[in-house]
C-alpha cells in the first residue's frame, strides 16, 4: 500500500512577514487563516512573535475586534439566605 506524503514548502523570512501582516489584518482566526493558506498554525504564531516589533506600529497596536467595554455593575442588595443559589449574568 502506498502512502501519500505531502512536500513541505520552505518559506523565506519575507514570505512569513507577509503572511503575518496579512493574518493580522484579515480578521480571521489563526486556524482558518492557516488552513486557507496551507500553513502550520504553530509556525505562524512563532513568526508573529519574531516580527512583533518589526511590523508597523498601527498594526501591532490594534485592539481585538468585537470588544465592548460594558463598564462595571453596582453591587447587588444583600438578600436573606434561603439555602438556594441564584446567579444572574
Backbone as a printed PyTorch tensor [residue, N CA C, xyz], in Angstrom:
tensor([[[  0.8410,  -1.1840,   0.0000],
         [  0.0000,   0.0000,   0.0000],
         [  0.8830,   1.2430,   0.0000]],

        [[  0.5960,   2.1750,  -0.8830],
         [  1.3810,   3.4060,  -0.9720],
         [  0.8150,   4.4620,  -0.0410]],

        [[  1.7130,   5.2080,   0.5750],
         [  1.2690,   6.3400,   1.3820],
         [  1.6330,   7.6120,   0.6400]],

        [[  0.7620,   8.5480,   0.7060],
         [  0.9830,   9.8220,   0.0220],
         [  1.5940,  10.8060,   1.0050]],

        [[  2.7680,  11.2970,   0.7040],
         [  3.4440,  12.2720,   1.5630],
         [  3.3860,  13.6390,   0.9070]],

        [[  3.0010,  14.6100,   1.6930],
         [  2.9880,  15.9700,   1.1570],
         [  4.3850,  16.5590,   1.3000]],

        [[  4.7520,  17.3430,   0.3250],
         [  6.0550,  18.0010,   0.3570],
         [  5.9680,  19.2660,   1.1570]],

        [[  6.8750,  19.4330,   2.0690],
         [  6.8910,  20.6240,   2.9040],
         [  7.5090,  21.7810,   2.1240]],

        [[  6.8060,  22.8810,   2.0990],
         [  7.2980,  24.0740,   1.4030],
         [  8.0230,  24.9480,   2.4100]],

        [[  9.2420,  25.3240,   2.0810],
         [ 10.0080,  26.2030,   2.9620],
         [  9.7950,  27.6420,   2.5020]],

        [[  9.3140,  28.4530,   3.4200],
         [  9.0590,  29.8570,   3.1120],
         [ 10.2000,  30.7180,   3.6420]],

        [[ 10.4830,  31.7960,   2.9410],
         [ 11.5370,  32.7200,   3.3510],
         [ 11.0290,  33.6310,   4.4740]],

        [[ 11.9600,  34.3540,   5.0490],
         [ 11.6190,  35.3340,   6.0880],
         [ 10.6310,  36.3690,   5.5420]],

        [[ 10.8580,  36.8030,   4.3090],
         [  9.9510,  37.7730,   3.6800],
         [  8.5570,  37.1850,   3.4900]],

        [[  8.4890,  35.8990,   3.1000],
         [  7.1860,  35.2380,   2.9610],
         [  6.4400,  35.2770,   4.2880]],

        [[  7.1320,  34.9010,   5.3740],
         [  6.4910,  34.8540,   6.6900],
         [  6.0630,  36.2360,   7.1510]],

        [[  6.8660,  37.2410,   6.8440],
         [  6.4860,  38.6010,   7.2240],
         [  5.1970,  38.9970,   6.5060]],

        [[  5.0730,  38.6050,   5.2500],
         [  3.8520,  38.8740,   4.5020],
         [  2.6550,  38.1230,   5.0740]],

        [[  2.8660,  36.8430,   5.4060],
         [  1.7800,  36.0460,   5.9960],
         [  1.3030,  36.6570,   7.3160]],

        [[  2.2520,  37.0530,   8.1630],
         [  1.8910,  37.6250,   9.4680],
         [  1.1260,  38.9280,   9.2840]],

        [[  1.5960,  39.7990,   8.4000],
         [  0.8960,  41.0700,   8.1460],
         [ -0.5090,  40.8120,   7.6130]],

        [[ -0.6130,  39.8850,   6.6880],
         [ -1.9180,  39.5610,   6.1090],
         [ -2.8520,  38.9630,   7.1630]],

        [[ -2.3140,  38.0820,   8.0150],
         [ -3.1180,  37.4720,   9.0690],
         [ -3.6560,  38.5270,  10.0280]],

        [[ -2.7950,  39.4610,  10.4530],
         [ -3.1960,  40.4740,  11.4210],
         [ -4.2820,  41.4070,  10.8920]],

        [[ -4.3440,  41.5880,   9.5990],
         [ -5.3520,  42.4750,   9.0210],
         [ -6.5440,  41.7130,   8.4430]],

        [[ -6.4930,  40.3780,   8.4670],
         [ -7.5400,  39.5740,   7.8200],
         [ -8.8290,  39.4820,   8.6250]],

        [[ -8.7290,  39.5590,   9.9590],
         [ -9.9080,  39.3730,  10.7850],
         [-10.2710,  37.9130,  10.9990]],

        [[ -9.4780,  36.9980,  10.4500],
         [ -9.7230,  35.5660,  10.6100],
         [ -9.0160,  35.0490,  11.8520]],

        [[ -9.5090,  33.9070,  12.3590],
         [ -8.7680,  33.2600,  13.4360],
         [ -7.5900,  32.5150,  12.8090]],

        [[ -6.6040,  32.1960,  13.6240],
         [ -5.3520,  31.6010,  13.1480],
         [ -5.5840,  30.3000,  12.3880]],

        [[ -6.4190,  29.4340,  12.9450],
         [ -6.6500,  28.1260,  12.3430],
         [ -7.2580,  28.2600,  10.9380]],

        [[ -8.2460,  29.1080,  10.7830],
         [ -8.8890,  29.3000,   9.4750],
         [ -7.9290,  29.9300,   8.4700]],

        [[ -7.2000,  30.9460,   8.9150],
         [ -6.2480,  31.6120,   8.0260],
         [ -5.2060,  30.6160,   7.5160]],

        [[ -4.6550,  29.8280,   8.4450],
         [ -3.6170,  28.8690,   8.0620],
         [ -4.1590,  27.7720,   7.1550]],

        [[ -5.3760,  27.3340,   7.3960],
         [ -5.9810,  26.3200,   6.5330],
         [ -6.1190,  26.8730,   5.1190]],

        [[ -6.5790,  28.1220,   4.9890],
         [ -6.7510,  28.7400,   3.6750],
         [ -5.4270,  28.9180,   2.9390]],

        [[ -4.3670,  29.1960,   3.6900],
         [ -3.0540,  29.4460,   3.0850],
         [ -2.1600,  28.2000,   3.0250]],

        [[ -2.6000,  27.1050,   3.6540],
         [ -1.7810,  25.8910,   3.6780],
         [ -0.5890,  26.0200,   4.6050]],

        [[ -0.7660,  26.7300,   5.7260],
         [  0.3140,  26.9630,   6.6780],
         [  0.0770,  26.1910,   7.9680]],

        [[  1.1500,  25.9810,   8.7150],
         [  1.0620,  25.3610,  10.0300],
         [  0.8040,  26.4830,  11.0420]],

        [[ -0.3040,  26.3970,  11.8150],
         [ -0.6310,  27.4690,  12.7700],
         [  0.4730,  27.7640,  13.7810]],

        [[  1.1720,  26.7280,  14.2610],
         [  2.2230,  26.9870,  15.2500],
         [  3.3860,  27.7640,  14.6390]],

        [[  3.6650,  27.5360,  13.3540],
         [  4.7330,  28.2970,  12.6850],
         [  4.3160,  29.7630,  12.5160]],

        [[  3.0410,  29.9990,  12.1990],
         [  2.5720,  31.3790,  12.0500],
         [  2.6790,  32.1230,  13.3740]],

        [[  2.2840,  31.4770,  14.4680],
         [  2.3720,  32.1020,  15.7880],
         [  3.8300,  32.3940,  16.1350]],

        [[  4.7230,  31.4580,  15.8300],
         [  6.1530,  31.6640,  16.0980],
         [  6.6660,  32.8880,  15.3430]],

        [[  6.3560,  32.9660,  14.0450],
         [  6.8340,  34.0870,  13.2440],
         [  6.1570,  35.3950,  13.6560]],

        [[  4.9430,  35.3260,  14.1320],
         [  4.2770,  36.5330,  14.6210],
         [  5.0730,  37.1190,  15.7820]],

        [[  5.5780,  36.2490,  16.6630],
         [  6.4120,  36.7070,  17.7720],
         [  7.7220,  37.3140,  17.2910]],

        [[  8.3040,  36.7130,  16.2460],
         [  9.5660,  37.2240,  15.6990],
         [  9.3810,  38.6390,  15.1560]],

        [[  8.2680,  38.8620,  14.4750],
         [  8.0530,  40.1510,  13.8220],
         [  7.2840,  41.1600,  14.6740]],

        [[  6.9350,  40.7860,  15.8940],
         [  6.0850,  41.6500,  16.7310],
         [  6.5690,  43.1050,  16.7500]],

        [[  7.8460,  43.3240,  16.9010],
         [  8.3710,  44.6950,  16.9970],
         [  8.7590,  45.2830,  15.6470]],

        [[  8.7020,  44.4670,  14.5950],
         [  9.1230,  44.9530,  13.2800],
         [  7.9620,  45.3980,  12.4080]],

        [[  6.7440,  44.9750,  12.7260],
         [  5.5760,  45.3230,  11.9220],
         [  5.1350,  46.7320,  12.2920]],

        [[  4.4840,  47.4070,  11.3870],
         [  4.1040,  48.7970,  11.6120],
         [  3.3720,  48.9660,  12.9450]],

        [[  3.6500,  50.0620,  13.6420],
         [  3.0300,  50.2970,  14.9480],
         [  1.5080,  50.2970,  14.9030]],

        [[  0.9230,  50.7360,  13.8020],
         [ -0.5420,  50.7590,  13.7070],
         [ -1.1150,  49.3510,  13.8060]],

        [[ -0.4780,  48.3880,  13.1690],
         [ -0.9700,  47.0070,  13.2080],
         [ -0.6900,  46.3860,  14.5640]],

        [[  0.5010,  46.6000,  15.1200],
         [  0.8520,  45.9530,  16.3800],
         [  0.0480,  46.4890,  17.5630]],

        [[ -0.5730,  47.6650,  17.4070],
         [ -1.3610,  48.2400,  18.4920],
         [ -2.8630,  48.0980,  18.2630]],

        [[ -3.2540,  47.2780,  17.2850],
         [ -4.6780,  47.0890,  17.0100],
         [ -5.3560,  46.4260,  18.1920]],

        [[ -6.5780,  46.8440,  18.4630],
         [ -7.3830,  46.2610,  19.5280],
         [ -8.1190,  45.0440,  18.9710]],

        [[ -8.4560,  44.0800,  19.8310],
         [ -9.2250,  42.9350,  19.3590],
         [-10.5590,  43.3860,  18.7580]],

        [[-10.9590,  42.6980,  17.7100],
         [-12.2160,  43.0260,  17.0410],
         [-13.3850,  42.5390,  17.8820]],

        [[-14.3950,  43.3680,  18.0300],
         [-15.6130,  42.9580,  18.7070],
         [-15.6020,  43.1410,  20.2170]],

        [[-14.6010,  43.8070,  20.7930],
         [-14.5780,  44.0260,  22.2320],
         [-15.4900,  45.1870,  22.5760]],

        [[-16.3120,  45.0080,  23.5740],
         [-17.2090,  46.0600,  24.0250],
         [-17.0830,  46.1820,  25.5340]],

        [[-16.6300,  47.3270,  26.0110],
         [-16.4880,  47.5530,  27.4420],
         [-17.8600,  47.8600,  28.0240]],

        [[-18.3380,  46.9820,  28.8860],
         [-19.6530,  47.1640,  29.4950],
         [-19.5830,  47.9320,  30.8050]],

        [[-18.4110,  48.2990,  31.2290],
         [-18.2620,  49.0350,  32.4700],
         [-18.4140,  48.1120,  33.6670]],

        [[-18.7600,  48.6950,  34.7890],
         [-18.9560,  47.8970,  35.9970],
         [-20.3910,  48.0090,  36.4520]],

        [[-20.8560,  46.9720,  37.1020],
         [-22.2190,  46.9510,  37.6250],
         [-22.1890,  47.2430,  39.1150]],

        [[-23.2290,  47.8860,  39.6260],
         [-23.2730,  48.1200,  41.0760],
         [-23.4520,  46.7860,  41.8050]],

        [[-22.9710,  46.7430,  43.0350],
         [-23.1200,  45.5290,  43.8440],
         [-24.5970,  45.3130,  44.1490]],

        [[-25.0740,  44.0730,  44.0900],
         [-26.4850,  43.8120,  44.3730],
         [-26.7940,  44.0060,  45.8550]],

        [[-28.0560,  44.2700,  46.1340],
         [-28.5150,  44.4020,  47.5180],
         [-28.3720,  43.0520,  48.2160]],

        [[-27.9220,  43.0410,  49.4600],
         [-27.8350,  41.7640,  50.1730],
         [-29.2230,  41.1440,  50.3290]],

        [[-29.3050,  39.8470,  50.1100],
         [-30.5640,  39.1240,  50.2080],
         [-30.5060,  38.1720,  51.3950]],

        [[-31.6440,  37.8940,  52.0080],
         [-31.6430,  36.9220,  53.1050],
         [-31.2680,  35.5350,  52.5760]],

        [[-30.5250,  34.7770,  53.3750],
         [-30.0970,  33.4350,  52.9600],
         [-31.2630,  32.4660,  53.0380]],

        [[-31.5360,  31.8060,  51.9130],
         [-32.6460,  30.8500,  51.8550],
         [-32.1590,  29.4360,  51.5970]],

        [[-30.8610,  29.2570,  51.3780],
         [-30.3240,  27.9410,  51.0560],
         [-30.3360,  27.6700,  49.5550]],

        [[-30.8800,  28.5990,  48.7710],
         [-30.8990,  28.4450,  47.3280],
         [-29.8390,  29.3570,  46.7180]],

        [[-29.3890,  28.9810,  45.5510],
         [-28.3520,  29.7510,  44.8650],
         [-28.9340,  30.2920,  43.5570]],

        [[-28.8920,  31.5970,  43.3750],
         [-29.4370,  32.2070,  42.1710],
         [-28.3670,  33.1170,  41.5800]],

        [[-27.8570,  32.7530,  40.3990],
         [-26.8260,  33.5460,  39.7180],
         [-27.4040,  34.1110,  38.4500]],

        [[-27.1420,  35.3780,  38.2070],
         [-27.6250,  36.0230,  37.0010],
         [-26.4860,  36.8020,  36.3560]],

        [[-26.4740,  36.7300,  35.0460],
         [-25.4600,  37.4720,  34.2980],
         [-26.1460,  38.4820,  33.4240]]])
